[in-house]
Amino acid sequence: MSGGLWLHRHVWKGRAMAHLVSVDRERLIAVARDIRFPVERLQFKPLKDPRTGERRDAWHFDLGGPFLPPRV
């Protein structure tokens, strides 16, 4: 929530996926371009900042298949 990026892993309909999330829209778009991910798939969703309880504008990409990073 300070402008960095974070990866939220989840399973949807039995399929491993992740959200690549940031409150810094331009930074998130730059990363998507770096990994050749379609920028038009950017999604907006306000999120609650756990530090303040206030909603913040945030954006994310749904990652799956070859775009899902391996677990380290």
C-alpha positions in Angstrom: 0.0 0.0 0.0 3.1 2.2 -0.2 3.4 2.1 -3.9 5.2 -1.3 -4.3 4.0 -4.4 -5.9 2.7 -7.5 -4.3 1.6 -10.9 -5.4 -1.5 -12.5 -3.9 -1.8 -16.2 -4.8 -5.2 -18.0 -4.9 -7.0 -20.9 -6.5 -10.0 -20.2 -8.8 -12.1 -23.1 -10.0 -9.2 -25.5 -9.2 -6.6 -23.4 -11.1 -3.6 -21.8 -9.5 -3.6 -18.0 -10.1 -2.4 -14.8 -8.6 -3.2 -11.1 -8.5 -0.3 -8.7 -9.2 -1.4 -5.7 -7.2 -0.3 -2.1 -6.6 -1.6 1.3 -5.7 0.9 2.7 -8.2 -0.9 2.2 -11.5 2.0 3.4 -13.7 4.5 1.1 -12.0 2.2 -1.8 -12.4 1.7 -1.1 -16.1 5.5 -0.8 -16.6 6.0 -4.3 -15.0 3.2 -5.7 -17.2 5.0 -4.3 -20.3 8.3 -5.8 -19.1 6.8 -9.3 -18.9 4.8 -8.8 -22.1 1.5 -9.1 -20.3 -1.5 -7.5 -22.0 -1.9 -4.0 -20.4 -5.6 -3.9 -21.4 -6.3 -6.6 -18.8 -5.6 -4.1 -16.0 -8.4 -4.1 -13.4 -9.3 -1.4 -10.8 -10.5 -2.3 -7.3 -10.2 -0.1 -4.2 -8.6 -1.9 -1.3 -8.7 -1.3 2.4 -5.3 -0.1 3.8 -4.8 -2.3 6.9 -2.7 0.5 8.5 -5.5 3.1 8.4 -8.7 1.2 7.5 -9.3 3.6 4.7 -10.0 2.5 1.1 -7.3 3.3 -1.4 -7.4 3.1 -5.2 -5.6 0.0 -6.3 -5.1 -1.9 -9.6 -4.3 -5.5 -10.4 -3.7 -8.1 -13.1 -5.0 -11.7 -12.9 -2.0 -13.9 -13.6 -2.2 -17.6 -14.6 -0.6 -20.1 -16.9 2.8 -19.0 -18.2 2.5 -15.6 -16.4 2.2 -17.2 -13.0 5.6 -17.0 -11.3 6.9 -20.3 -9.7 6.8 -20.6 -6.0 10.3 -20.1 -4.6 
